[in-house]
């Protein structure tokens, strides 16, 4: 393999991994604080793609869709948390798991009824079409944009969690919710915001993936599997793990596609199995998180 081919596959893996990172990040954020395995996460990803396609069709503005999607999907997620998920807190992890699984089916069928089953087009914005000359090789501008915007989102989320008082409350609540309640913090509001932010990131990932993957009702099903693979590899509830594992899975799939295309999808599961053999909690997982 030449240097230019190596760099091409590396950048392709980073672009693919960027989608994995965003989806797994929302999943890990919700699980890390609420200890909820959100089986509707893939359908929020799909919902984001459809909302983005609707806004794009109405306005013709791709950038406006990037703003509207996390706001709209996050609002839907907050309503679901407040009226559906919250009454199940404290009843065991299986209750919200079953509820979110059913919620995912409801979202899927609702989109099928309202938008049809055939899918809708989502074109790459003209300014991001074509390829950029990176010296050793040409690389699609849109995939470079995916890498860049994912980095921006990660920095923004890090600043929110590490440099704001609300982020401090969220991190404290993830470690000991009872102490936070004793200090007079409205934990319910924290749960609401975290769930909303988590699904908003999933929705944003959906609209960002739409020009590459297309927009169709079942697009959230494989994404949910990929997100759980990344989350398990990185460690359940670990945001750092979601980032590292998402990029690692993307690069693994990219290089496997080059050398052995038939094994591309299977490679992520082999990576997960390998990690679990040596690190059963994942790369950055904490013991007792489900206890």
C-alpha positions as CSV (number, residue, x, y, z in Angstrom):
1,X,0.0,0.0,0.0
2,X,1.4,3.4,-1.0
3,X,1.4,6.4,1.2
4,X,-1.4,8.2,-0.7
5,X,-3.6,5.1,-0.5
6,X,-3.0,4.7,3.2
7,X,-3.9,8.3,3.8
8,X,-7.0,8.0,1.6
9,X,-8.2,5.0,3.6
10,X,-7.4,6.7,6.9
11,X,-9.4,9.9,6.0
12,X,-12.2,7.7,4.7
13,X,-12.2,5.9,8.0
14,X,-12.2,9.1,10.0
15,X,-15.2,10.4,8.0
16,X,-17.1,7.2,8.6
17,X,-16.0,7.2,12.2
18,X,-17.3,10.7,12.6
19,X,-20.9,9.5,12.1
20,X,-20.2,6.6,14.5
21,X,-18.9,9.0,17.1
22,X,-21.9,11.4,17.0
23,X,-24.4,8.6,17.3
24,X,-22.6,6.7,20.1
25,X,-21.9,10.0,21.9
26,X,-25.6,10.7,22.4
27,X,-26.2,7.1,23.4
28,X,-23.3,7.2,25.9
29,X,-24.4,10.5,27.3
30,X,-27.9,9.2,28.1
31,X,-26.6,6.0,29.5
32,X,-23.8,7.5,31.5
33,X,-26.2,9.8,33.5
34,X,-29.6,8.1,33.3
35,X,-28.5,4.5,33.0
36,X,-31.0,4.1,30.2
37,X,-30.2,1.9,27.2
38,X,-32.0,4.0,24.5
39,X,-33.3,1.5,21.9
40,X,-35.0,4.4,20.1
41,X,-31.7,6.1,19.4
42,X,-31.4,4.9,15.8
43,X,-34.9,6.2,15.1
44,X,-34.0,9.6,16.4
45,X,-31.1,9.4,13.9
46,X,-33.6,8.7,11.2
47,X,-35.9,11.4,12.4
48,X,-33.1,13.9,12.1
49,X,-32.5,13.0,8.5
50,X,-36.2,13.4,7.7
51,X,-36.5,16.7,9.5
52,X,-33.4,17.9,7.7
53,X,-34.8,16.8,4.3
54,X,-38.1,18.6,5.0
55,X,-36.3,21.9,6.0
56,X,-34.0,21.6,3.0
57,X,-37.0,21.1,0.7
58,X,-38.9,24.0,2.2
59,X,-36.0,26.5,2.3
60,X,-33.3,25.1,0.1
61,X,-30.8,26.0,2.9
62,X,-28.6,23.1,4.1
63,X,-27.1,25.2,6.9
64,X,-30.6,26.1,8.2
65,X,-31.4,22.4,8.4
66,X,-28.3,21.8,10.6
67,X,-29.7,24.3,13.1
68,X,-33.3,23.2,12.9
69,X,-32.7,19.4,13.2
70,X,-31.1,19.3,16.7
71,X,-33.7,21.8,18.0
72,X,-36.6,19.8,16.6
73,X,-35.3,16.3,17.5
74,X,-34.1,17.5,20.9
75,X,-37.6,18.9,21.6
76,X,-39.2,15.5,20.7
77,X,-36.7,13.7,22.9
78,X,-37.4,16.0,25.8
79,X,-41.1,15.4,25.5
80,X,-40.5,11.6,25.4
81,X,-38.3,11.8,28.5
82,X,-40.7,13.9,30.5
83,X,-43.9,12.0,29.8
84,X,-42.8,8.4,28.8
85,X,-39.3,7.6,30.2
86,X,-39.4,9.5,33.5
87,X,-42.2,7.5,35.2
88,X,-40.0,4.4,34.8
89,X,-37.0,5.6,36.6
90,X,-36.1,3.3,39.5
91,X,-37.9,0.3,38.2
92,X,-34.9,-1.4,36.7
93,X,-33.1,-1.1,33.4
94,X,-35.4,-3.4,31.5
95,X,-38.5,-1.2,31.8
96,X,-37.1,1.9,29.9
97,X,-35.3,-0.5,27.5
98,X,-38.6,-2.0,26.5
99,X,-40.3,1.4,26.4
100,X,-37.6,2.9,24.1
101,X,-37.8,-0.2,21.9
102,X,-41.5,0.4,21.5
103,X,-41.0,4.1,21.0
104,X,-38.6,3.4,18.2
105,X,-41.2,1.2,16.4
106,X,-43.7,4.1,16.8
107,X,-41.3,6.6,15.3
108,X,-40.5,4.3,12.4
109,X,-44.2,3.6,11.6
110,X,-45.1,7.2,11.9
111,X,-42.5,8.2,9.4
112,X,-43.6,5.5,7.1
113,X,-47.2,6.7,7.2
114,X,-46.3,10.4,6.8
115,X,-43.4,10.2,4.3
116,X,-43.9,6.9,2.6
117,X,-41.6,3.8,2.5
118,X,-39.5,4.7,-0.6
119,X,-37.2,7.2,0.9
120,X,-36.4,10.8,-0.4
121,X,-33.4,12.4,-2.0
122,X,-30.9,14.5,0.0
123,X,-28.3,16.1,-2.2
124,X,-24.9,17.3,-1.0
125,X,-24.9,21.1,-0.8
126,X,-23.1,22.6,-3.9
127,X,-20.4,24.3,-1.8
128,X,-19.4,20.9,-0.4
129,X,-19.6,19.0,-3.6
130,X,-16.5,17.7,-5.5
131,X,-13.1,16.9,-4.1
132,X,-10.3,18.9,-2.4
133,X,-6.7,18.5,-3.3
134,X,-4.9,17.4,-0.1
135,X,-1.5,17.0,-1.7
136,X,-1.1,13.3,-1.8
137,X,-4.7,12.6,-2.9
138,X,-8.1,14.1,-3.7
139,X,-10.7,13.7,-1.0
140,X,-14.5,14.5,-1.1
141,X,-15.1,17.9,0.4
142,X,-18.2,16.7,2.2
143,X,-16.4,14.0,4.1
144,X,-13.8,16.6,5.2
145,X,-16.7,18.7,6.4
146,X,-17.9,15.7,8.4
147,X,-14.6,15.3,10.1
148,X,-14.4,19.1,10.9
149,X,-17.9,19.5,12.2
150,X,-17.6,16.5,14.4
151,X,-14.5,18.0,15.9
152,X,-16.3,21.3,16.5
153,X,-19.3,19.4,18.2
154,X,-16.9,17.5,20.4
155,X,-15.1,20.7,21.5
156,X,-18.4,22.4,22.2
157,X,-19.7,19.5,24.2
158,X,-16.4,19.3,26.2
159,X,-16.6,23.0,26.9
160,X,-20.3,22.6,28.0
161,X,-19.5,19.7,30.4
162,X,-16.2,21.0,31.7
163,X,-16.5,24.8,31.7
164,X,-20.1,25.5,32.7
165,X,-22.0,25.2,36.0
166,X,-24.7,23.1,34.3
167,X,-22.0,20.8,33.0
168,X,-20.6,20.4,36.5
169,X,-24.1,19.5,37.7
170,X,-24.4,16.9,35.0
171,X,-21.0,15.3,35.8
172,X,-21.8,15.3,39.5
173,X,-25.2,13.8,38.9
174,X,-23.6,11.0,36.8
175,X,-21.5,10.0,39.9
176,X,-24.0,10.5,42.7
177,X,-27.6,11.7,42.0
178,X,-28.6,11.6,45.7
179,X,-25.9,14.1,46.7
180,X,-26.9,16.4,43.9
181,X,-30.6,16.3,45.1
182,X,-29.5,17.0,48.7
183,X,-27.8,20.1,47.4
184,X,-31.1,21.4,46.1
185,X,-30.6,20.8,42.4
186,X,-33.6,19.9,40.3
187,X,-32.4,16.5,39.0
188,X,-35.5,16.1,36.9
189,X,-34.4,19.2,34.8
190,X,-30.9,17.8,34.5
191,X,-32.3,14.4,33.2
192,X,-34.5,16.3,30.7
193,X,-31.6,18.3,29.3
194,X,-29.3,15.3,29.1
195,X,-31.9,13.2,27.2
196,X,-32.7,16.1,24.9
197,X,-29.0,16.8,24.1
198,X,-28.3,13.1,23.6
199,X,-31.1,12.6,21.0
200,X,-30.4,16.0,19.4
201,X,-26.8,14.9,18.7
202,X,-28.3,11.7,17.2
203,X,-30.6,13.7,15.0
204,X,-27.7,16.0,13.9
205,X,-25.8,12.8,13.0
206,X,-28.8,11.7,10.9
207,X,-28.9,14.9,8.7
208,X,-25.1,14.9,8.4
209,X,-25.2,11.3,7.2
210,X,-28.1,11.9,4.8
211,X,-26.1,13.0,1.7
212,X,-24.0,9.8,2.0
213,X,-26.4,7.2,3.2
214,X,-29.7,8.5,1.8
215,X,-32.9,9.1,3.7
216,X,-35.3,6.2,4.2
217,X,-37.4,4.9,7.2
218,X,-35.1,1.9,8.0
219,X,-31.9,3.9,8.0
220,X,-31.8,4.0,11.8
221,X,-31.8,0.2,12.2
222,X,-28.2,-0.5,11.2
223,X,-27.0,2.7,12.8
224,X,-28.4,1.5,16.2
225,X,-26.3,-1.7,15.9
226,X,-23.2,0.3,14.9
227,X,-23.8,2.7,17.8
228,X,-24.0,-0.2,20.3
229,X,-20.8,-1.7,18.9
230,X,-19.0,1.6,19.4
231,X,-20.5,2.1,22.8
232,X,-19.5,-1.4,24.0
233,X,-16.0,-1.1,22.6
234,X,-15.5,2.3,24.2
235,X,-17.2,1.4,27.5
236,X,-20.9,1.9,28.4
237,X,-21.4,5.5,29.5
238,X,-17.9,6.8,28.6
239,X,-17.9,9.8,26.3
240,X,-14.1,9.5,25.7
241,X,-14.7,5.9,24.9
242,X,-17.4,6.8,22.4
243,X,-15.0,9.1,20.6
244,X,-12.0,6.8,20.6
245,X,-14.0,3.7,19.7
246,X,-16.0,5.5,17.0
247,X,-12.9,6.6,15.1
248,X,-11.3,3.2,15.7
249,X,-14.3,1.3,14.3
250,X,-14.5,3.7,11.3
251,X,-10.8,3.2,10.4
252,X,-11.1,-0.5,10.9
253,X,-14.0,-0.8,8.5
254,X,-12.3,1.5,6.0
255,X,-9.1,-0.5,5.8
256,X,-11.0,-3.8,5.8
257,X,-13.0,-2.6,2.9
258,X,-9.8,-2.0,1.0
259,X,-8.1,-5.3,1.7
260,X,-11.1,-7.6,2.1
261,X,-14.4,-5.9,1.2
262,X,-16.5,-9.0,2.2
263,X,-15.4,-8.6,5.8
264,X,-16.0,-4.9,6.1
265,X,-19.2,-5.1,8.1
266,X,-18.0,-8.1,10.1
267,X,-14.7,-6.4,11.1
268,X,-16.4,-4.1,13.6
269,X,-17.9,-7.1,15.4
270,X,-14.5,-8.8,15.4
271,X,-13.0,-5.7,16.9
272,X,-15.7,-5.6,19.6
273,X,-15.1,-9.3,20.4
274,X,-11.3,-8.7,20.6
275,X,-11.7,-5.7,23.0
276,X,-14.2,-7.6,25.2
277,X,-11.8,-10.6,25.6
278,X,-9.1,-8.3,27.1
279,X,-11.3,-5.5,28.5
280,X,-14.8,-6.8,29.4
281,X,-15.9,-3.3,30.4
282,X,-14.7,-1.7,27.2
283,X,-11.7,0.6,26.7
284,X,-12.9,3.3,29.2
285,X,-15.9,1.6,30.9
286,X,-16.4,1.8,34.7
287,X,-17.3,-1.1,36.8
288,X,-20.7,-1.3,38.5
289,X,-22.4,1.2,36.2
290,X,-25.5,-1.0,36.0
291,X,-25.5,-1.9,39.6
